[in-house]
């Protein structure tokens, strides 16, 4: 069976492209987040002190709206592992999974700061 050179060249390019994409995905993992799941957790737990768009209550705690997701994620993980100490935050984050933390961070970074 004779295969045209054009077909071989296109197939080789596709194969090479696929290998490159696979290699990059291994080097730079993508974390899928669910903003709606993050909003659910934030409204049930976080909003009591940090609010949704602006600080709740007397403003004793910082608003998380519009913050860098990496900073939120890293802080929550530090509270969870007790590298950062706060009895309230250590208890609240103790049962959160990495996915839930990523969702919360994605939600708060997506939210615009309220007036």
TIKOLSE-673009 format. One record per atom (N, C-alpha, C): residue in three letters; x, y, z negated. Coordinates in steps of 0.05 Angstrom, whole numbers, padded with zeros to 5 digits, always signed. Each point is the difference from the previous one (the first is absolute). Example, Ala and Ser with C-alpha at 12.3 -4.5 7.8 and 13.67 -1.06 7.14 Angstrom:
BEGIN
ALA+00264-00114-00156/ALA-00018+00024+00000/ALA+00018+00024+00000/SER-00007+00021+00014/SER+00016+00024-00001/SER-00015+00022-00014/
# end
This chain:
BEGIN
UNK+00017-00023+00000/UNK-00017+00023+00000/UNK+00018+00025+00000/UNK-00006+00018+00018/UNK+00016+00024+00003/UNK-00014+00023-00016/UNK+00016+00013-00017/UNK-00011+00023-00016/UNK+00013+00025+00011/UNK-00016+00020+00008/UNK+00011+00025+00010/UNK+00018+00014-00020/UNK+00022+00013+00010/UNK+00019+00014-00018/UNK-00014+00022-00016/UNK-00019+00013+00012/UNK-00015+00022-00014/UNK-00013-00011-00025/UNK-00013-00023+00002/UNK-00013-00012-00023/UNK+00020-00007-00022/UNK+00023-00011+00007/UNK+00021-00006-00020/UNK+00010+00025-00013/UNK+00004+00022+00015/UNK+00010+00025-00011/UNK-00020+00012-00020/UNK-00025+00000+00008/UNK-00021+00011-00018/UNK-00003-00017-00025/UNK+00001-00026+00003/UNK-00003-00018-00023/UNK+00024+00003-00019/UNK+00024+00003+00011/UNK+00024+00004-00017/UNK-00002+00026-00015/UNK-00010+00021+00013/UNK-00004+00026-00013/UNK-00020-00002-00023/UNK-00021-00014+00005/UNK-00020-00004-00021/UNK+00011-00015-00024/UNK+00015-00021+00007/UNK+00012-00016-00021/UNK+00020+00017-00017/UNK+00016+00015+00014/UNK+00020+00018-00013/UNK-00015+00021-00018/UNK-00021+00011+00011/UNK-00016+00020-00015/UNK-00012-00013-00025/UNK-00010-00024+00003/UNK-00012-00014-00023/UNK+00021-00006-00022/UNK+00024-00008+00009/UNK+00021-00006-00020/UNK+00008+00026-00014/UNK+00002+00022+00014/UNK+00007+00026-00012/UNK-00021+00008-00021/UNK-00026-00002+00007/UNK-00021+00007-00018/UNK+00000-00018-00025/UNK+00004-00025+00004/UNK+00001-00019-00022/UNK+00024+00007-00019/UNK+00023+00006+00012/UNK+00023+00007-00016/UNK-00005+00026-00016/UNK-00012+00020+00013/UNK-00005+00025-00014/UNK-00020-00004-00023/UNK-00020-00017+00005/UNK-00020-00005-00021/UNK+00012-00013-00024/UNK+00021-00016+00004/UNK+00014-00013-00023/UNK+00017+00020-00015/UNK+00011+00019+00015/UNK+00017+00020-00013/UNK-00017+00022-00014/UNK-00021+00009+00013/UNK-00017+00021-00011/UNK-00028-00011-00004/UNK-00005-00013-00023/UNK-00026-00011-00005/UNK-00022+00021-00002/UNK-00023-00006+00011/UNK-00022+00019-00001/UNK-00019-00009-00022/UNK-00007+00019-00017/UNK-00018-00007-00022/UNK-00028+00010+00008/UNK-00018-00018+00005/UNK-00027+00008+00007/UNK-00014+00009-00025/UNK-00013+00023+00002/UNK-00014+00010-00024/UNK-00029+00004+00007/UNK-00017+00000-00020/UNK-00028+00004+00002/UNK-00008+00024-00016/UNK-00004+00023+00013/UNK-00006+00025-00014/UNK-00026-00002-00016/UNK-00020-00015+00011/UNK-00025-00002-00014/UNK+00003-00017-00026/UNK+00017-00020+00001/UNK+00005-00016-00024/UNK+00014+00018-00021/UNK+00019+00016+00010/UNK+00014+00019-00018/UNK-00019+00020-00012/UNK-00019+00009+00016/UNK-00020+00020-00011/UNK-00017-00013-00021/UNK-00007-00025+00004/UNK-00016-00015-00020/UNK+00014-00001-00027/UNK+00025-00008+00001/UNK+00016-00002-00025/UNK+00004+00027-00012/UNK+00006+00020+00016/UNK+00005+00027-00010/UNK-00025+00011-00013/UNK-00023-00005+00012/UNK-00025+00011-00011/UNK-00007-00013-00027/UNK+00006-00026-00002/UNK-00007-00015-00025/UNK+00020+00005-00022/UNK+00026+00004+00006/UNK+00020+00000-00020/UNK+00015+00027-00001/UNK+00013+00007+00022/UNK+00019+00022+00001/UNK-00014+00027-00003/UNK-00024+00003+00010/UNK-00013+00026+00001/UNK-00007+00010-00027/UNK-00002-00017-00020/UNK-00007+00009-00027/UNK+00020+00021-00010/UNK+00025-00003+00007/UNK+00020+00019-00009/UNK+00011+00017+00023/UNK+00005-00013+00023/UNK+00013+00014+00023/UNK-00019+00011+00020/UNK-00026-00006-00003/UNK-00020+00010+00018/UNK+00003-00013+00027/UNK-00017+00009+00019/UNK+00001-00010+00027/UNK+00015+00020+00018/UNK-00010+00025+00000/UNK+00012+00021+00016/UNK+00015+00021-00017/UNK-00007+00001-00024/UNK+00013+00019-00019/UNK-00001-00013-00028/UNK+00017+00010-00019/UNK+00000-00013-00026/UNK-00027+00001-00014/UNK-00005-00022-00014/UNK-00025-00001-00016/UNK+00003+00014-00027/UNK-00022+00006-00012/UNK+00000+00011-00027/UNK+00015+00026-00003/UNK+00018+00000-00019/UNK+00015+00025-00007/UNK+00025+00003+00018/UNK+00005-00018+00018/UNK+00023+00002+00017/UNK+00026-00007-00015/UNK-00002-00018-00019/UNK+00024-00008-00015/UNK+00018-00019+00016/UNK-00012-00013+00020/UNK+00014-00019+00016/UNK+00001+00010+00029/UNK+00022-00006+00014/UNK+00003+00011+00027/UNK-00020-00012+00020/UNK-00008+00016+00019/UNK-00016-00010+00023/UNK+00019-00017+00017/UNK-00011-00022+00011/UNK+00016-00017+00018/UNK-00007+00005+00029/UNK-00020+00016+00005/UNK-00009+00005+00027/UNK+00022+00013+00017/UNK+00004-00011+00023/UNK+00020+00012+00019/UNK+00029-00006-00007/UNK+00005-00017-00019/UNK+00027-00007-00008/UNK+00012-00020+00019/UNK+00027-00002+00000/UNK+00014-00019+00017/UNK-00007-00028-00010/UNK-00008-00018+00018/UNK-00008-00026-00008/UNK+00023-00016-00013/UNK+00024+00004+00009/UNK+00023-00015-00012/UNK+00003+00008-00029/UNK-00003+00026-00006/UNK+00003+00008-00028/UNK-00021-00012-00018/UNK-00025+00000+00010/UNK-00022-00012-00015/UNK+00005-00030-00004/UNK+00007-00013+00022/UNK+00005-00029-00001/UNK+00022-00007-00019/UNK+00023+00015+00002/UNK+00022-00006-00017/UNK-00006+00005-00030/UNK-00015+00022-00005/UNK-00007+00006-00028/UNK-00019-00022-00011/UNK-00019-00009+00015/UNK-00019-00020-00009/UNK+00015-00027-00005/UNK+00019-00006+00017/UNK+00015-00025-00004/UNK+00018+00002-00025/UNK+00011+00024-00005/UNK+00017+00004-00023/UNK-00017-00002-00026/UNK-00024+00011+00001/UNK-00018-00003-00023/UNK-00007-00029-00005/UNK-00006-00014+00022/UNK-00008-00028-00002/UNK+00023-00017-00012/UNK+00024+00005+00008/UNK+00023-00015-00010/UNK+00011+00010-00027/UNK-00012+00022-00009/UNK+00008+00014-00025/UNK+00028+00012+00001/UNK+00009+00006+00024/UNK+00025+00015+00003/UNK-00006+00030-00006/UNK-00025+00007+00004/UNK-00009+00027-00007/UNK-00021-00004-00022/UNK+00004+00013-00023/UNK-00017-00006-00023/UNK-00023+00020-00004/UNK-00023-00011-00002/UNK-00025+00015-00007/UNK-00020-00022-00008/UNK-00007-00001-00025/UNK-00019-00022-00008/UNK-00025-00001+00017/UNK-00011+00022+00007/UNK-00025+00000+00017/UNK+00006-00011+00028/UNK+00021+00012+00013/UNK+00006-00008+00027/UNK+00011-00029+00001/UNK+00015-00008-00019/UNK+00010-00027-00001/UNK-00023-00020-00001/UNK-00020+00006-00016/UNK-00024-00018-00002/UNK-00016+00000+00026/UNK-00004+00024+00011/UNK-00017+00002+00024/UNK+00013-00013+00024/UNK+00026+00001+00003/UNK+00014-00010+00023/UNK+00009-00029-00003/UNK-00002-00011-00024/UNK+00010-00027-00006/UNK-00012-00021+00017/UNK-00025+00002+00008/UNK-00013-00021+00016/UNK-00002+00007+00029/UNK+00011+00022+00009/UNK-00002+00008+00028/UNK+00020-00016+00017/UNK-00009-00009+00024/UNK+00018-00014+00018/UNK+00014+00021+00017/UNK+00021-00008+00015/UNK+00014+00018+00018/UNK-00019+00011+00021/UNK-00019-00016+00010/UNK-00019+00009+00020/UNK-00018+00021-00012/UNK-00010-00004-00024/UNK-00017+00020-00013/UNK+00015+00027-00004/UNK+00025-00002-00009/UNK+00016+00024-00003/UNK+00004+00014+00026/UNK+00006-00015+00022/UNK+00003+00012+00026/UNK-00026+00014+00009/UNK-00023-00013-00006/UNK-00026+00012+00008/UNK-00005+00026-00015/UNK+00006+00000-00026/UNK-00004+00025-00016/UNK+00018+00022+00011/UNK+00025-00006+00005/UNK+00019+00019+00010/UNK-00009+00011+00028/UNK-00010-00018+00017/UNK-00009+00008+00026/UNK-00024+00018-00003/UNK-00019-00006-00018/UNK-00023+00016-00003/UNK+00007+00028-00010/UNK+00015+00002-00021/UNK+00007+00026-00011/UNK+00017+00017+00019/UNK+00017-00012+00016/UNK+00015+00015+00019/UNK-00017+00010+00023/UNK-00022-00014+00006/UNK-00018+00007+00021/UNK-00019+00022-00008/UNK-00007+00001-00025/UNK-00020+00020-00011/UNK+00012+00028+00001/UNK-00016+00019+00008/UNK+00008+00028+00000/UNK-00005+00012-00028/UNK+00018+00017-00008/UNK-00003+00012-00026/UNK-00025+00018+00000/UNK-00017-00003-00021/UNK-00024+00016-00002/UNK+00005+00028-00012/UNK-00019+00017+00004/UNK+00003+00028-00011/UNK-00013+00002-00027/
# end
